Every structure is written in structure tokens, then in C-alpha cells.
Amino acid sequence: MKLISTILFTACFLLHASTMQAQWETQPEFPGGLEAMISFIDSVRRYPQEAVEKKIEGRVITNFV
């Protein structure tokens, strides 16, 4: 009885899985592409004048959600 139940469950699952349609989402993209995003970030970033005068360097890490 367990074997029959397992076979029926598996068959139902496989039939359902084969009728499902793949849904692809379009990944979000910055208007104008990667080059436009880099250009935008370069245009809005501000480096402190005091750091420029003292030749202080650092690293900026940007994350997007």
C-alpha cells in the first residue's frame, strides 16, 4: 500500500511539474546600462576637500539591493 501511495504521489507531482510554465523575470537594469550607471556614480560622488589637501586615500564600496 505504501508503494502504491508513493507511486501515485510521484506521478501526480511529475504531471503537475510538467504542466507548469517557466516564468522568467527581467532583471532590473540602470537606465542606459552599466556605463550610464558608472557615469552617474562618478557625477554624484563627493570627495572631501580636506582629504584631497592631505592626500588621504580610501576605498568606497557600493551595494545595491
PDB file of N, CA, C, O and CB in Angstrom:
ATOM      1  N   MET A   1       0.825  -1.195   0.000  1.00  0.00           N
ATOM      2  CA  MET A   1       0.000   0.000   0.000  1.00  0.00           C
ATOM      3  C   MET A   1       0.875   1.267   0.000  1.00  0.00           C
ATOM      4  O   MET A   1       0.575   2.246  -0.683  1.00  0.00           O
ATOM      5  CB  MET A   1      -0.942  -0.006   1.218  1.00  0.00           C
ATOM      6  N   LYS A   2       1.970   1.219   0.788  1.00  0.00           N
ATOM      7  CA  LYS A   2       2.865   2.371   0.816  1.00  0.00           C
ATOM      8  C   LYS A   2       3.483   2.615  -0.554  1.00  0.00           C
ATOM      9  O   LYS A   2       3.640   3.760  -0.978  1.00  0.00           O
ATOM     10  CB  LYS A   2       3.964   2.169   1.859  1.00  0.00           C
ATOM     11  N   LEU A   3       3.827   1.547  -1.234  1.00  0.00           N
ATOM     12  CA  LEU A   3       4.447   1.657  -2.554  1.00  0.00           C
ATOM     13  C   LEU A   3       3.485   2.292  -3.551  1.00  0.00           C
ATOM     14  O   LEU A   3       3.877   3.158  -4.333  1.00  0.00           O
ATOM     15  CB  LEU A   3       4.895   0.277  -3.056  1.00  0.00           C
ATOM     16  N   ILE A   4       2.241   1.865  -3.522  1.00  0.00           N
ATOM     17  CA  ILE A   4       1.235   2.416  -4.441  1.00  0.00           C
ATOM     18  C   ILE A   4       1.009   3.894  -4.141  1.00  0.00           C
ATOM     19  O   ILE A   4       0.917   4.710  -5.058  1.00  0.00           O
ATOM     20  CB  ILE A   4      -0.103   1.633  -4.331  1.00  0.00           C
ATOM     21  N   SER A   5       0.919   4.238  -2.863  1.00  0.00           N
ATOM     22  CA  SER A   5       0.725   5.641  -2.484  1.00  0.00           C
ATOM     23  C   SER A   5       1.904   6.496  -2.949  1.00  0.00           C
ATOM     24  O   SER A   5       1.721   7.604  -3.452  1.00  0.00           O
ATOM     25  CB  SER A   5       0.546   5.768  -0.958  1.00  0.00           C
ATOM     26  N   THR A   6       3.097   5.974  -2.776  1.00  0.00           N
ATOM     27  CA  THR A   6       4.289   6.704  -3.200  1.00  0.00           C
ATOM     28  C   THR A   6       4.311   6.893  -4.707  1.00  0.00           C
ATOM     29  O   THR A   6       4.638   7.975  -5.194  1.00  0.00           O
ATOM     30  CB  THR A   6       5.547   5.974  -2.748  1.00  0.00           C
ATOM     31  N   ILE A   7       3.969   5.855  -5.440  1.00  0.00           N
ATOM     32  CA  ILE A   7       3.944   5.937  -6.906  1.00  0.00           C
ATOM     33  C   ILE A   7       2.895   6.940  -7.366  1.00  0.00           C
ATOM     34  O   ILE A   7       3.166   7.745  -8.257  1.00  0.00           O
ATOM     35  CB  ILE A   7       3.662   4.552  -7.526  1.00  0.00           C
ATOM     36  N   LEU A   8       1.710   6.908  -6.780  1.00  0.00           N
ATOM     37  CA  LEU A   8       0.650   7.855  -7.157  1.00  0.00           C
ATOM     38  C   LEU A   8       1.058   9.296  -6.840  1.00  0.00           C
ATOM     39  O   LEU A   8       0.847  10.203  -7.645  1.00  0.00           O
ATOM     40  CB  LEU A   8      -0.665   7.508  -6.428  1.00  0.00           C
ATOM     41  N   PHE A   9       1.633   9.488  -5.678  1.00  0.00           N
ATOM     42  CA  PHE A   9       2.074  10.832  -5.302  1.00  0.00           C
ATOM     43  C   PHE A   9       3.140  11.345  -6.268  1.00  0.00           C
ATOM     44  O   PHE A   9       3.086  12.489  -6.718  1.00  0.00           O
ATOM     45  CB  PHE A   9       2.617  10.837  -3.864  1.00  0.00           C
ATOM     46  N   THR A  10       4.099  10.493  -6.578  1.00  0.00           N
ATOM     47  CA  THR A  10       5.168  10.874  -7.506  1.00  0.00           C
ATOM     48  C   THR A  10       4.613  11.181  -8.886  1.00  0.00           C
ATOM     49  O   THR A  10       5.026  12.151  -9.522  1.00  0.00           O
ATOM     50  CB  THR A  10       6.216   9.765  -7.601  1.00  0.00           C
ATOM     51  N   ALA A  11       3.679  10.362  -9.353  1.00  0.00           N
ATOM     52  CA  ALA A  11       3.080  10.581 -10.671  1.00  0.00           C
ATOM     53  C   ALA A  11       2.325  11.907 -10.706  1.00  0.00           C
ATOM     54  O   ALA A  11       2.445  12.670 -11.665  1.00  0.00           O
ATOM     55  CB  ALA A  11       2.133   9.421 -11.033  1.00  0.00           C
ATOM     56  N   CYS A  12       1.552  12.177  -9.663  1.00  0.00           N
ATOM     57  CA  CYS A  12       0.807  13.444  -9.611  1.00  0.00           C
ATOM     58  C   CYS A  12       1.768  14.632  -9.584  1.00  0.00           C
ATOM     59  O   CYS A  12       1.539  15.639 -10.252  1.00  0.00           O
ATOM     60  CB  CYS A  12      -0.119  13.482  -8.372  1.00  0.00           C
ATOM     61  N   PHE A  13       2.825  14.507  -8.818  1.00  0.00           N
ATOM     62  CA  PHE A  13       3.807  15.581  -8.731  1.00  0.00           C
ATOM     63  C   PHE A  13       4.475  15.821 -10.075  1.00  0.00           C
ATOM     64  O   PHE A  13       4.635  16.968 -10.494  1.00  0.00           O
ATOM     65  CB  PHE A  13       4.858  15.259  -7.672  1.00  0.00           C
ATOM     66  N   LEU A  14       4.866  14.755 -10.750  1.00  0.00           N
ATOM     67  CA  LEU A  14       5.532  14.896 -12.045  1.00  0.00           C
ATOM     68  C   LEU A  14       4.597  15.470 -13.098  1.00  0.00           C
ATOM     69  O   LEU A  14       5.018  16.287 -13.917  1.00  0.00           O
ATOM     70  CB  LEU A  14       6.068  13.550 -12.511  1.00  0.00           C
ATOM     71  N   LEU A  15       3.336  15.057 -13.089  1.00  0.00           N
ATOM     72  CA  LEU A  15       2.371  15.610 -14.042  1.00  0.00           C
ATOM     73  C   LEU A  15       2.171  17.100 -13.800  1.00  0.00           C
ATOM     74  O   LEU A  15       2.107  17.890 -14.742  1.00  0.00           O
ATOM     75  CB  LEU A  15       1.024  14.872 -13.941  1.00  0.00           C
ATOM     76  N   HIS A  16       2.075  17.470 -12.538  1.00  0.00           N
ATOM     77  CA  HIS A  16       1.886  18.883 -12.202  1.00  0.00           C
ATOM     78  C   HIS A  16       3.127  19.692 -12.586  1.00  0.00           C
ATOM     79  O   HIS A  16       3.008  20.803 -13.103  1.00  0.00           O
ATOM     80  CB  HIS A  16       1.582  19.047 -10.694  1.00  0.00           C
ATOM     81  N   ALA A  17       4.292  19.147 -12.339  1.00  0.00           N
ATOM     82  CA  ALA A  17       5.539  19.852 -12.649  1.00  0.00           C
ATOM     83  C   ALA A  17       5.710  20.045 -14.148  1.00  0.00           C
ATOM     84  O   ALA A  17       6.257  21.059 -14.582  1.00  0.00           O
ATOM     85  CB  ALA A  17       6.735  19.089 -12.084  1.00  0.00           C
ATOM     86  N   SER A  18       5.252  19.090 -14.941  1.00  0.00           N
ATOM     87  CA  SER A  18       5.427  19.211 -16.386  1.00  0.00           C
ATOM     88  C   SER A  18       4.470  20.223 -16.998  1.00  0.00           C
ATOM     89  O   SER A  18       4.739  20.739 -18.082  1.00  0.00           O
ATOM     90  CB  SER A  18       5.235  17.863 -17.047  1.00  0.00           C
ATOM     91  N   THR A  19       3.350  20.521 -16.323  1.00  0.00           N
ATOM     92  CA  THR A  19       2.396  21.486 -16.867  1.00  0.00           C
ATOM     93  C   THR A  19       2.699  22.909 -16.415  1.00  0.00           C
ATOM     94  O   THR A  19       2.115  23.862 -16.930  1.00  0.00           O
ATOM     95  CB  THR A  19       0.985  21.109 -16.460  1.00  0.00           C
ATOM     96  N   MET A  20       3.597  23.055 -15.467  1.00  0.00           N
ATOM     97  CA  MET A  20       3.938  24.397 -15.003  1.00  0.00           C
ATOM     98  C   MET A  20       4.760  25.107 -16.070  1.00  0.00           C
ATOM     99  O   MET A  20       5.616  24.505 -16.720  1.00  0.00           O
ATOM    100  CB  MET A  20       4.714  24.341 -13.661  1.00  0.00           C
ATOM    101  N   GLN A  21       4.488  26.383 -16.237  1.00  0.00           N
ATOM    102  CA  GLN A  21       5.229  27.163 -17.217  1.00  0.00           C
ATOM    103  C   GLN A  21       6.346  27.915 -16.509  1.00  0.00           C
ATOM    104  O   GLN A  21       6.179  28.398 -15.390  1.00  0.00           O
ATOM    105  CB  GLN A  21       4.296  28.144 -17.973  1.00  0.00           C
ATOM    106  N   ALA A  22       7.460  28.001 -17.168  1.00  0.00           N
ATOM    107  CA  ALA A  22       8.583  28.754 -16.607  1.00  0.00           C
ATOM    108  C   ALA A  22       8.280  30.241 -16.729  1.00  0.00           C
ATOM    109  O   ALA A  22       7.886  30.723 -17.791  1.00  0.00           O
ATOM    110  CB  ALA A  22       9.924  28.397 -17.329  1.00  0.00           C
ATOM    111  N   GLN A  23       8.466  30.947 -15.646  1.00  0.00           N
ATOM    112  CA  GLN A  23       8.251  32.386 -15.652  1.00  0.00           C
ATOM    113  C   GLN A  23       9.601  33.053 -15.418  1.00  0.00           C
ATOM    114  O   GLN A  23      10.195  32.906 -14.351  1.00  0.00           O
ATOM    115  CB  GLN A  23       7.201  32.819 -14.565  1.00  0.00           C
ATOM    116  N   TRP A  24      10.078  33.778 -16.407  1.00  0.00           N
ATOM    117  CA  TRP A  24      11.359  34.452 -16.310  1.00  0.00           C
ATOM    118  C   TRP A  24      11.121  35.905 -15.969  1.00  0.00           C
ATOM    119  O   TRP A  24      10.328  36.589 -16.616  1.00  0.00           O
ATOM    120  CB  TRP A  24      12.165  34.317 -17.617  1.00  0.00           C
ATOM    121  N   GLU A  25      11.806  36.361 -14.964  1.00  0.00           N
ATOM    122  CA  GLU A  25      11.714  37.766 -14.611  1.00  0.00           C
ATOM    123  C   GLU A  25      12.848  38.523 -15.290  1.00  0.00           C
ATOM    124  O   GLU A  25      13.967  38.023 -15.405  1.00  0.00           O
ATOM    125  CB  GLU A  25      11.760  37.957 -13.073  1.00  0.00           C
ATOM    126  N   THR A  26      12.545  39.720 -15.729  1.00  0.00           N
ATOM    127  CA  THR A  26      13.579  40.570 -16.300  1.00  0.00           C
ATOM    128  C   THR A  26      14.333  41.227 -15.155  1.00  0.00           C
ATOM    129  O   THR A  26      13.730  41.852 -14.282  1.00  0.00           O
ATOM    130  CB  THR A  26      12.974  41.640 -17.266  1.00  0.00           C
ATOM    131  N   GLN A  27      15.627  41.085 -15.160  1.00  0.00           N
ATOM    132  CA  GLN A  27      16.444  41.676 -14.104  1.00  0.00           C
ATOM    133  C   GLN A  27      16.436  43.195 -14.246  1.00  0.00           C
ATOM    134  O   GLN A  27      16.497  43.717 -15.359  1.00  0.00           O
ATOM    135  CB  GLN A  27      17.896  41.128 -14.153  1.00  0.00           C
ATOM    136  N   PRO A  28      16.362  43.905 -13.116  1.00  0.00           N
ATOM    137  CA  PRO A  28      16.390  45.365 -13.194  1.00  0.00           C
ATOM    138  C   PRO A  28      17.731  45.850 -13.729  1.00  0.00           C
ATOM    139  O   PRO A  28      18.775  45.246 -13.481  1.00  0.00           O
ATOM    140  CB  PRO A  28      16.113  45.985 -11.816  1.00  0.00           C
ATOM    141  N   GLU A  29      17.680  46.936 -14.456  1.00  0.00           N
ATOM    142  CA  GLU A  29      18.897  47.489 -15.051  1.00  0.00           C
ATOM    143  C   GLU A  29      18.832  49.002 -14.977  1.00  0.00           C
ATOM    144  O   GLU A  29      17.769  49.595 -15.160  1.00  0.00           O
ATOM    145  CB  GLU A  29      19.073  47.015 -16.524  1.00  0.00           C
ATOM    146  N   PHE A  30      19.956  49.620 -14.711  1.00  0.00           N
ATOM    147  CA  PHE A  30      20.031  51.075 -14.674  1.00  0.00           C
ATOM    148  C   PHE A  30      19.697  51.611 -16.061  1.00  0.00           C
ATOM    149  O   PHE A  30      20.182  51.072 -17.056  1.00  0.00           O
ATOM    150  CB  PHE A  30      21.441  51.557 -14.211  1.00  0.00           C
ATOM    151  N   PRO A  31      18.872  52.672 -16.151  1.00  0.00           N
ATOM    152  CA  PRO A  31      18.552  53.231 -17.469  1.00  0.00           C
ATOM    153  C   PRO A  31      19.826  53.651 -18.201  1.00  0.00           C
ATOM    154  O   PRO A  31      20.580  54.492 -17.710  1.00  0.00           O
ATOM    155  CB  PRO A  31      17.597  54.435 -17.329  1.00  0.00           C
ATOM    156  N   GLY A  32      20.057  53.079 -19.347  1.00  0.00           N
ATOM    157  CA  GLY A  32      21.257  53.381 -20.120  1.00  0.00           C
ATOM    158  C   GLY A  32      22.355  52.349 -19.945  1.00  0.00           C
ATOM    159  O   GLY A  32      23.383  52.419 -20.619  1.00  0.00           O
ATOM    160  N   GLY A  33      22.155  51.398 -19.055  1.00  0.00           N
ATOM    161  CA  GLY A  33      23.123  50.315 -18.893  1.00  0.00           C
ATOM    162  C   GLY A  33      24.212  50.601 -17.872  1.00  0.00           C
ATOM    163  O   GLY A  33      24.158  51.582 -17.129  1.00  0.00           O
ATOM    164  N   LEU A  34      25.198  49.720 -17.857  1.00  0.00           N
ATOM    165  CA  LEU A  34      26.284  49.784 -16.880  1.00  0.00           C
ATOM    166  C   LEU A  34      27.121  51.047 -17.034  1.00  0.00           C
ATOM    167  O   LEU A  34      27.498  51.663 -16.038  1.00  0.00           O
ATOM    168  CB  LEU A  34      27.172  48.564 -17.010  1.00  0.00           C
ATOM    169  N   GLU A  35      27.413  51.437 -18.265  1.00  0.00           N
ATOM    170  CA  GLU A  35      28.225  52.631 -18.487  1.00  0.00           C
ATOM    171  C   GLU A  35      27.532  53.872 -17.939  1.00  0.00           C
ATOM    172  O   GLU A  35      28.180  54.739 -17.353  1.00  0.00           O
ATOM    173  CB  GLU A  35      28.519  52.809 -19.980  1.00  0.00           C
ATOM    174  N   ALA A  36      26.215  53.960 -18.126  1.00  0.00           N
ATOM    175  CA  ALA A  36      25.457  55.101 -17.610  1.00  0.00           C
ATOM    176  C   ALA A  36      25.457  55.103 -16.085  1.00  0.00           C
ATOM    177  O   ALA A  36      25.512  56.167 -15.469  1.00  0.00           O
ATOM    178  CB  ALA A  36      24.013  55.075 -18.142  1.00  0.00           C
ATOM    179  N   MET A  37      25.395  53.927 -15.472  1.00  0.00           N
ATOM    180  CA  MET A  37      25.419  53.851 -14.013  1.00  0.00           C
ATOM    181  C   MET A  37      26.770  54.316 -13.470  1.00  0.00           C
ATOM    182  O   MET A  37      26.824  55.070 -12.498  1.00  0.00           O
ATOM    183  CB  MET A  37      25.121  52.415 -13.546  1.00  0.00           C
ATOM    184  N   ILE A  38      27.847  53.871 -14.091  1.00  0.00           N
ATOM    185  CA  ILE A  38      29.180  54.289 -13.651  1.00  0.00           C
ATOM    186  C   ILE A  38      29.346  55.793 -13.822  1.00  0.00           C
ATOM    187  O   ILE A  38      29.902  56.462 -12.951  1.00  0.00           O
ATOM    188  CB  ILE A  38      30.275  53.537 -14.436  1.00  0.00           C
ATOM    189  N   SER A  39      28.870  56.321 -14.930  1.00  0.00           N
ATOM    190  CA  SER A  39      28.939  57.758 -15.176  1.00  0.00           C
ATOM    191  C   SER A  39      28.132  58.531 -14.135  1.00  0.00           C
ATOM    192  O   SER A  39      28.577  59.573 -13.655  1.00  0.00           O
ATOM    193  CB  SER A  39      28.433  58.084 -16.586  1.00  0.00           C
ATOM    194  N   PHE A  40      26.956  58.030 -13.785  1.00  0.00           N
ATOM    195  CA  PHE A  40      26.113  58.682 -12.782  1.00  0.00           C
ATOM    196  C   PHE A  40      26.802  58.686 -11.421  1.00  0.00           C
ATOM    197  O   PHE A  40      26.841  59.712 -10.743  1.00  0.00           O
ATOM    198  CB  PHE A  40      24.746  57.978 -12.683  1.00  0.00           C
ATOM    199  N   ILE A  41      27.344  57.542 -11.027  1.00  0.00           N
ATOM    200  CA  ILE A  41      28.023  57.466  -9.728  1.00  0.00           C
ATOM    201  C   ILE A  41      29.204  58.428  -9.691  1.00  0.00           C
ATOM    202  O   ILE A  41      29.424  59.105  -8.687  1.00  0.00           O
ATOM    203  CB  ILE A  41      28.501  56.022  -9.443  1.00  0.00           C
ATOM    204  N   ASP A  42      29.965  58.491 -10.786  1.00  0.00           N
ATOM    205  CA  ASP A  42      31.093  59.431 -10.848  1.00  0.00           C
ATOM    206  C   ASP A  42      30.630  60.880 -10.741  1.00  0.00           C
ATOM    207  O   ASP A  42      31.332  61.711 -10.166  1.00  0.00           O
ATOM    208  CB  ASP A  42      31.873  59.235 -12.147  1.00  0.00           C
ATOM    209  N   SER A  43      29.461  61.189 -11.287  1.00  0.00           N
ATOM    210  CA  SER A  43      28.990  62.574 -11.282  1.00  0.00           C
ATOM    211  C   SER A  43      28.433  63.011  -9.930  1.00  0.00           C
ATOM    212  O   SER A  43      28.412  64.207  -9.642  1.00  0.00           O
ATOM    213  CB  SER A  43      27.933  62.756 -12.339  1.00  0.00           C
ATOM    214  N   VAL A  44      27.984  62.080  -9.096  1.00  0.00           N
ATOM    215  CA  VAL A  44      27.366  62.466  -7.824  1.00  0.00           C
ATOM    216  C   VAL A  44      28.248  62.212  -6.608  1.00  0.00           C
ATOM    217  O   VAL A  44      27.906  62.632  -5.503  1.00  0.00           O
ATOM    218  CB  VAL A  44      26.075  61.731  -7.652  1.00  0.00           C
ATOM    219  N   ARG A  45      29.355  61.546  -6.789  1.00  0.00           N
ATOM    220  CA  ARG A  45      30.213  61.296  -5.625  1.00  0.00           C
ATOM    221  C   ARG A  45      30.962  62.567  -5.256  1.00  0.00           C
ATOM    222  O   ARG A  45      31.312  63.382  -6.110  1.00  0.00           O
ATOM    223  CB  ARG A  45      31.211  60.144  -5.908  1.00  0.00           C
ATOM    224  N   ARG A  46      31.195  62.709  -3.972  1.00  0.00           N
ATOM    225  CA  ARG A  46      31.890  63.895  -3.472  1.00  0.00           C
ATOM    226  C   ARG A  46      33.085  63.434  -2.646  1.00  0.00           C
ATOM    227  O   ARG A  46      32.947  62.589  -1.762  1.00  0.00           O
ATOM    228  CB  ARG A  46      30.934  64.805  -2.622  1.00  0.00           C
ATOM    229  N   TYR A  47      34.239  63.983  -2.933  1.00  0.00           N
ATOM    230  CA  TYR A  47      35.443  63.665  -2.169  1.00  0.00           C
ATOM    231  C   TYR A  47      35.739  64.868  -1.289  1.00  0.00           C
ATOM    232  O   TYR A  47      35.844  65.981  -1.802  1.00  0.00           O
ATOM    233  CB  TYR A  47      36.665  63.320  -3.108  1.00  0.00           C
ATOM    234  N   PRO A  48      35.875  64.686   0.004  1.00  0.00           N
ATOM    235  CA  PRO A  48      36.092  65.833   0.906  1.00  0.00           C
ATOM    236  C   PRO A  48      37.358  66.616   0.540  1.00  0.00           C
ATOM    237  O   PRO A  48      38.412  66.030   0.293  1.00  0.00           O
ATOM    238  CB  PRO A  48      36.187  65.349   2.363  1.00  0.00           C
ATOM    239  N   GLN A  49      37.238  67.934   0.509  1.00  0.00           N
ATOM    240  CA  GLN A  49      38.368  68.789   0.131  1.00  0.00           C
ATOM    241  C   GLN A  49      39.547  68.598   1.080  1.00  0.00           C
ATOM    242  O   GLN A  49      40.702  68.619   0.654  1.00  0.00           O
ATOM    243  CB  GLN A  49      37.942  70.263   0.115  1.00  0.00           C
ATOM    244  N   GLU A  50      39.258  68.414   2.361  1.00  0.00           N
ATOM    245  CA  GLU A  50      40.328  68.203   3.345  1.00  0.00           C
ATOM    246  C   GLU A  50      41.126  66.936   3.021  1.00  0.00           C
ATOM    247  O   GLU A  50      42.348  66.915   3.170  1.00  0.00           O
ATOM    248  CB  GLU A  50      39.739  68.110   4.771  1.00  0.00           C
ATOM    249  N   ALA A  51      40.446  65.900   2.587  1.00  0.00           N
ATOM    250  CA  ALA A  51      41.127  64.654   2.220  1.00  0.00           C
ATOM    251  C   ALA A  51      41.990  64.859   0.979  1.00  0.00           C
ATOM    252  O   ALA A  51      43.071  64.279   0.871  1.00  0.00           O
ATOM    253  CB  ALA A  51      40.102  63.527   1.976  1.00  0.00           C
ATOM    254  N   VAL A  52      41.522  65.678   0.046  1.00  0.00           N
ATOM    255  CA  VAL A  52      42.307  65.966  -1.159  1.00  0.00           C
ATOM    256  C   VAL A  52      43.580  66.715  -0.773  1.00  0.00           C
ATOM    257  O   VAL A  52      44.669  66.395  -1.250  1.00  0.00           O
ATOM    258  CB  VAL A  52      41.474  66.796  -2.181  1.00  0.00           C
ATOM    259  N   GLU A  53      43.431  67.710   0.092  1.00  0.00           N
ATOM    260  CA  GLU A  53      44.581  68.517   0.500  1.00  0.00           C
ATOM    261  C   GLU A  53      45.611  67.692   1.271  1.00  0.00           C
ATOM    262  O   GLU A  53      46.814  67.898   1.115  1.00  0.00           O
ATOM    263  CB  GLU A  53      44.118  69.692   1.352  1.00  0.00           C
ATOM    264  N   LYS A  54      45.142  66.763   2.100  1.00  0.00           N
ATOM    265  CA  LYS A  54      46.049  65.943   2.909  1.00  0.00           C
ATOM    266  C   LYS A  54      46.450  64.649   2.201  1.00  0.00           C
ATOM    267  O   LYS A  54      47.144  63.805   2.768  1.00  0.00           O
ATOM    268  CB  LYS A  54      45.398  65.614   4.245  1.00  0.00           C
ATOM    269  N   LYS A  55      46.002  64.510   0.956  1.00  0.00           N
ATOM    270  CA  LYS A  55      46.302  63.324   0.144  1.00  0.00           C
ATOM    271  C   LYS A  55      45.903  62.017   0.842  1.00  0.00           C
ATOM    272  O   LYS A  55      46.637  61.029   0.834  1.00  0.00           O
ATOM    273  CB  LYS A  55      47.789  63.291  -0.189  1.00  0.00           C
ATOM    274  N   ILE A  56      44.728  62.055   1.435  1.00  0.00           N
ATOM    275  CA  ILE A  56      44.181  60.867   2.097  1.00  0.00           C
ATOM    276  C   ILE A  56      43.410  60.065   1.057  1.00  0.00           C
ATOM    277  O   ILE A  56      42.560  60.603   0.348  1.00  0.00           O
ATOM    278  CB  ILE A  56      43.257  61.255   3.314  1.00  0.00           C
ATOM    279  N   GLU A  57      43.711  58.798   0.974  1.00  0.00           N
ATOM    280  CA  GLU A  57      43.029  57.924   0.023  1.00  0.00           C
ATOM    281  C   GLU A  57      42.210  56.885   0.774  1.00  0.00           C
ATOM    282  O   GLU A  57      42.441  56.625   1.955  1.00  0.00           O
ATOM    283  CB  GLU A  57      44.043  57.236  -0.920  1.00  0.00           C
ATOM    284  N   GLY A  58      41.266  56.305   0.082  1.00  0.00           N
ATOM    285  CA  GLY A  58      40.431  55.279   0.696  1.00  0.00           C
ATOM    286  C   GLY A  58      39.731  54.455  -0.360  1.00  0.00           C
ATOM    287  O   GLY A  58      40.021  54.566  -1.552  1.00  0.00           O
ATOM    288  N   ARG A  59      38.821  53.642   0.085  1.00  0.00           N
ATOM    289  CA  ARG A  59      38.074  52.761  -0.811  1.00  0.00           C
ATOM    290  C   ARG A  59      36.583  52.963  -0.545  1.00  0.00           C
ATOM    291  O   ARG A  59      36.151  53.086   0.601  1.00  0.00           O
ATOM    292  CB  ARG A  59      38.488  51.256  -0.610  1.00  0.00           C
ATOM    293  N   VAL A  60      35.828  52.993  -1.601  1.00  0.00           N
ATOM    294  CA  VAL A  60      34.378  53.108  -1.499  1.00  0.00           C
ATOM    295  C   VAL A  60      33.776  51.806  -1.989  1.00  0.00           C
ATOM    296  O   VAL A  60      34.089  51.333  -3.081  1.00  0.00           O
ATOM    297  CB  VAL A  60      33.835  54.328  -2.317  1.00  0.00           C
ATOM    298  N   ILE A  61      32.914  51.237  -1.172  1.00  0.00           N
ATOM    299  CA  ILE A  61      32.222  50.005  -1.549  1.00  0.00           C
ATOM    300  C   ILE A  61      30.744  50.335  -1.656  1.00  0.00           C
ATOM    301  O   ILE A  61      30.151  50.864  -0.717  1.00  0.00           O
ATOM    302  CB  ILE A  61      32.479  48.845  -0.512  1.00  0.00           C
ATOM    303  N   THR A  62      30.153  50.024  -2.794  1.00  0.00           N
ATOM    304  CA  THR A  62      28.751  50.321  -3.044  1.00  0.00           C
ATOM    305  C   THR A  62      27.986  49.020  -3.194  1.00  0.00           C
ATOM    306  O   THR A  62      28.400  48.125  -3.931  1.00  0.00           O
ATOM    307  CB  THR A  62      28.583  51.204  -4.299  1.00  0.00           C
ATOM    308  N   ASN A  63      26.864  48.922  -2.488  1.00  0.00           N
ATOM    309  CA  ASN A  63      25.987  47.752  -2.597  1.00  0.00           C
ATOM    310  C   ASN A  63      24.616  48.201  -3.067  1.00  0.00           C
ATOM    311  O   ASN A  63      24.162  49.297  -2.740  1.00  0.00           O
ATOM    312  CB  ASN A  63      25.881  46.997  -1.241  1.00  0.00           C
ATOM    313  N   PHE A  64      23.970  47.354  -3.827  1.00  0.00           N
ATOM    314  CA  PHE A  64      22.628  47.636  -4.307  1.00  0.00           C
ATOM    315  C   PHE A  64      21.717  46.497  -3.886  1.00  0.00           C
ATOM    316  O   PHE A  64      22.132  45.342  -3.790  1.00  0.00           O
ATOM    317  CB  PHE A  64      22.607  47.827  -5.848  1.00  0.00           C
ATOM    318  N   VAL A  65      20.488  46.847  -3.642  1.00  0.00           N
ATOM    319  CA  VAL A  65      19.506  45.828  -3.266  1.00  0.00           C
ATOM    320  C   VAL A  65      18.486  45.713  -4.364  1.00  0.00           C
ATOM    321  O   VAL A  65      17.557  44.911  -4.262  1.00  0.00           O
ATOM    322  CB  VAL A  65      18.821  46.165  -1.918  1.00  0.00           C
TER     323      VAL A  65
END
